Amino acid sequence: MNDEHKRAVGFAAVDRFVTDGMRCIGLGTGSTARWAIERVGERVAGGWRGAAVATSDATERLCRERGIPVVSFGEGPAIEVAIDGADEVAPDFSLTKGGGGALFREKAVALAAATFVVIVDESKLVPRLGRFPLPVEVVPFSRRYVEGELRKLCPSVTLRMDADGPFVTDNGNHIIDCFFGEIAAPAALDEGLRRIHGVVATGIFTGLASHVLVGSPSGVRELQQR
């Protein structure tokens, strides 16, 4: 999705779901969520008096640059709506998230929000999850143990790296990317993986998305959940 389409769907989410009377919203991480942040910044400049909970350090920095007041998770008013992107969206609104490494905080904010709005382009729509590798956030101390347990379940297990070594999340953890192929039962897989000692969170989000907006060359449309 080019920036024009990302801008359109990010702006549409804010325009449709962030009302003047809201006191607290959640703002996601990534190249599409960035446009929602830009729009909220415009709303603040125009007099909107709410605050945001950021799902990553990068999002918090961008919020502050755009003049958006930031509150810590759990310390401000209840989150009335959260807006974030996704790496995959299935027809039942199950999601894969975490390509940017912010899955734990993104899930925390989505769980706490009264309404969770997902913004994507058409390439992120899949008949079933599994085309995108599933991120699993793990405690570094337990990483090798978790890798061994994951290899019993998954044919492709890869520690995420950056230029300096293993990728480190904002929580100080590592991410293991797992390619399961088509995931028939996302909720059950998420539950099973979280039973492995050392797993902090997975990128499977089920039962959380209230609305899904899709940006495309023909405009922005809202999906109907199936």
C-alpha positions as CSV (number, residue, x, y, z in Angstrom):
1,M,0.0,0.0,0.0
2,N,1.5,3.4,-1.0
3,D,1.5,6.3,1.4
4,E,-1.6,7.8,-0.2
5,H,-3.7,4.8,0.7
6,K,-2.1,4.5,4.1
7,R,-2.9,8.1,4.8
8,A,-6.5,7.7,3.6
9,V,-7.2,4.7,5.9
10,G,-5.4,6.2,8.9
11,F,-7.2,9.5,8.6
12,A,-10.6,7.7,8.0
13,A,-10.1,5.7,11.3
14,V,-9.5,8.9,13.3
15,D,-12.3,10.8,11.6
16,R,-14.9,8.0,12.1
17,F,-14.0,6.8,15.6
18,V,-12.3,9.5,17.6
19,T,-14.9,11.9,18.9
20,D,-14.5,15.3,20.4
21,G,-15.5,14.2,23.9
22,M,-13.0,11.3,24.1
23,R,-10.5,11.6,26.9
24,C,-8.1,8.7,26.0
25,I,-7.3,6.7,22.9
26,G,-4.7,4.1,22.0
27,L,-2.3,4.6,19.0
28,G,-0.5,1.8,17.3
29,T,2.9,1.2,15.7
30,G,3.9,1.0,12.1
31,S,3.8,2.8,8.8
32,T,0.0,2.8,8.5
33,A,-0.7,3.6,12.2
34,R,1.6,6.6,11.7
35,W,-1.0,8.3,9.6
36,A,-3.6,7.9,12.3
37,I,-1.1,9.6,14.7
38,E,-0.7,12.4,12.2
39,R,-4.4,12.9,12.0
40,V,-4.7,12.9,15.8
41,G,-2.0,15.6,15.9
42,E,-4.1,17.7,13.6
43,R,-7.1,17.2,15.8
44,V,-5.0,18.3,18.9
45,A,-3.9,21.4,17.0
46,G,-7.6,22.1,16.3
47,G,-8.6,21.9,19.9
48,W,-9.1,18.2,20.7
49,R,-8.3,17.8,24.4
50,G,-7.8,14.0,24.8
51,A,-4.6,12.0,25.4
52,A,-3.0,8.9,23.9
53,V,-1.5,5.6,25.2
54,A,1.3,4.7,22.8
55,T,2.0,1.1,21.9
56,S,5.8,1.6,21.5
57,D,8.6,4.0,22.3
58,A,8.6,5.0,18.6
59,T,4.9,5.8,18.7
60,E,5.4,7.8,21.9
61,R,8.1,9.9,20.3
62,L,6.0,10.6,17.3
63,C,3.0,11.6,19.5
64,R,5.2,14.0,21.4
65,E,6.6,15.5,18.2
66,R,3.0,16.0,17.0
67,G,1.9,17.6,20.2
68,I,-0.3,14.7,21.4
69,P,-0.4,14.4,25.2
70,V,0.8,10.9,26.2
71,V,-0.3,9.0,29.3
72,S,1.1,5.7,30.6
73,F,-0.9,2.5,30.1
74,G,-3.2,2.0,33.0
75,E,-2.6,5.3,34.6
76,G,-4.9,7.6,32.6
77,P,-8.6,7.4,31.8
78,A,-10.0,4.3,30.2
79,I,-9.0,3.8,26.6
80,E,-12.2,4.4,24.5
81,V,-10.8,3.5,21.1
82,A,-7.5,2.1,19.9
83,I,-6.3,2.3,16.3
84,D,-3.5,0.1,14.9
85,G,-2.4,-1.8,11.8
86,A,-2.0,-5.6,11.3
87,D,0.2,-7.9,9.2
88,E,-2.8,-10.3,8.4
89,V,-6.5,-10.1,8.8
90,A,-8.7,-13.2,8.4
91,P,-12.5,-13.0,7.6
92,D,-13.3,-13.7,11.3
93,F,-11.2,-10.7,12.3
94,S,-8.4,-12.8,13.8
95,L,-5.1,-11.0,13.2
96,T,-1.4,-11.5,13.0
97,K,0.6,-8.6,14.4
98,G,4.1,-7.9,15.6
99,G,6.0,-7.4,12.4
100,G,7.3,-4.2,14.0
101,G,8.1,-5.9,17.2
102,A,5.5,-4.1,19.4
103,L,3.1,-7.0,19.8
104,F,3.0,-7.2,23.6
105,R,2.1,-3.5,24.1
106,E,-0.2,-3.6,21.1
107,K,-2.2,-6.5,22.5
108,A,-2.3,-4.8,26.0
109,V,-3.8,-1.7,24.5
110,A,-6.2,-3.6,22.3
111,L,-7.4,-5.7,25.3
112,A,-8.0,-2.5,27.3
113,A,-9.8,-0.5,24.6
114,A,-13.5,-0.4,24.4
115,T,-13.2,-0.3,20.6
116,F,-10.3,-1.6,18.6
117,V,-10.1,-0.4,15.0
118,V,-7.7,-2.1,12.6
119,I,-6.4,-0.3,9.5
120,V,-4.8,-2.2,6.6
121,D,-4.5,-2.4,2.9
122,E,-5.9,-5.2,0.7
123,S,-2.7,-7.2,0.7
124,K,-3.1,-7.9,4.4
125,L,-6.4,-9.8,3.9
126,V,-6.1,-13.6,4.0
127,P,-8.5,-16.5,4.0
128,R,-6.7,-17.9,7.1
129,L,-3.7,-16.7,9.1
130,G,-0.3,-18.1,8.5
131,R,1.0,-16.5,5.3
132,F,3.0,-14.1,7.5
133,P,5.4,-15.5,10.1
134,L,4.0,-15.5,13.6
135,P,6.1,-13.4,16.0
136,V,6.6,-14.9,19.5
137,E,8.1,-12.6,22.2
138,V,10.3,-14.4,24.6
139,V,12.3,-13.7,27.7
140,P,16.0,-13.7,26.7
141,F,17.0,-16.1,29.6
142,S,14.5,-18.7,28.3
143,R,15.1,-18.1,24.6
144,R,17.0,-21.3,23.8
145,Y,14.5,-23.4,25.7
146,V,11.6,-21.8,24.0
147,E,13.3,-22.2,20.6
148,G,13.5,-26.0,21.3
149,E,9.9,-26.2,22.3
150,L,8.8,-24.2,19.3
151,R,10.7,-26.5,16.9
152,K,8.6,-29.4,18.2
153,L,5.5,-27.6,16.9
154,C,6.7,-25.5,13.9
155,P,8.9,-26.4,10.9
156,S,10.4,-23.0,10.6
157,V,11.7,-21.1,13.7
158,T,14.0,-18.0,13.3
159,L,15.4,-15.7,15.9
160,R,14.8,-12.1,14.7
161,M,18.0,-10.2,14.3
162,D,19.1,-6.6,13.7
163,A,22.5,-5.1,12.9
164,D,23.7,-5.5,16.5
165,G,22.5,-9.0,17.2
166,P,19.1,-10.3,18.4
167,F,16.3,-7.8,17.9
168,V,15.3,-6.4,21.3
169,T,11.7,-5.2,22.0
170,D,10.8,-2.2,24.0
171,N,10.3,-4.6,26.9
172,G,13.8,-6.0,26.7
173,N,12.8,-9.3,25.1
174,H,13.6,-11.2,21.9
175,I,11.3,-12.3,19.1
176,I,11.2,-15.6,17.4
177,D,9.4,-15.7,14.1
178,C,7.6,-18.9,13.4
179,F,6.2,-20.0,10.1
180,F,3.4,-22.5,10.8
181,G,1.8,-22.3,7.4
182,E,-2.0,-22.0,7.4
183,I,-3.3,-21.7,11.0
184,A,-6.7,-23.4,11.3
185,A,-7.3,-22.6,15.0
186,P,-5.6,-19.3,15.9
187,A,-7.0,-19.0,19.4
188,A,-5.9,-22.6,20.3
189,L,-2.4,-22.0,18.9
190,D,-2.0,-18.8,20.8
191,E,-3.1,-20.5,24.1
192,G,-0.7,-23.4,23.5
193,L,2.3,-21.2,22.7
194,R,1.7,-19.1,25.8
195,R,1.9,-22.2,28.0
196,I,5.6,-22.5,27.1
197,H,7.6,-21.0,30.0
198,G,9.4,-18.0,28.7
199,V,6.8,-16.9,26.1
200,V,5.6,-13.4,26.9
201,A,3.1,-13.0,24.0
202,T,2.3,-14.1,20.5
203,G,1.2,-12.0,17.5
204,I,-2.1,-13.8,17.3
205,F,-5.0,-11.5,18.1
206,T,-8.4,-13.1,18.3
207,G,-11.7,-11.6,19.5
208,L,-10.3,-8.1,19.7
209,A,-10.9,-6.3,16.5
210,S,-14.2,-4.3,16.6
211,H,-13.8,-2.8,13.1
212,V,-11.5,-3.3,10.1
213,L,-10.9,-0.5,7.6
214,V,-9.2,-1.3,4.3
215,G,-7.5,1.2,2.2
216,S,-7.2,0.7,-1.6
217,P,-7.0,2.6,-4.9
218,S,-10.8,2.9,-4.9
219,G,-11.0,4.4,-1.4
220,V,-11.6,3.2,2.2
221,R,-14.1,0.5,3.0
222,E,-15.1,-1.3,6.2
223,L,-15.1,-5.1,6.3
224,Q,-18.0,-7.1,7.6
225,Q,-16.9,-9.8,10.0
226,R,-17.6,-13.4,9.0
